């Protein structure tokens, strides 16, 4: 049985989406510590604190107030202590432009928010159990969009 905790952070301004995400992780049988932040400024303030535990995976919404997901992604990739953190774009958008832009700017994977709870559980389970080191090393446009 796995005893290591996987630290998960969701940056999303939509309370319903945060609750849906939280409920899904309660169903997944993986030892996780899930934290939530509701805007881009608060995300960057949190991630740049000296004593913060860097999450294993950041699920990053694109459309947030104060600082959007693209702006956060750019800042994250410029900071030495964050640039290797796995960033999963987690958005309602299925826009090819959004997918392409986040790929080029260094996100590890793009996940369109599922509407179905069971599909969300499956998606989050897959994203959480990825071998991120392997996935990051072999990153290409064909494997960037997570399809379940």
Secondary structure, 3 states (H helix, E strand, C coil): CCCCCEEEEEECCCHHHHHHHHHHHHHCCCCEEEEEECCHHHHHHHHCCCCCCCCCEEEECCCCCCCCHHHHHHHHHHCCCCCCCEEEEEECCCCHHHHHHHHHCCCCEEEECCCCHHHHHHHHHHHHHCCHHHHHHCCCHHHHECCC
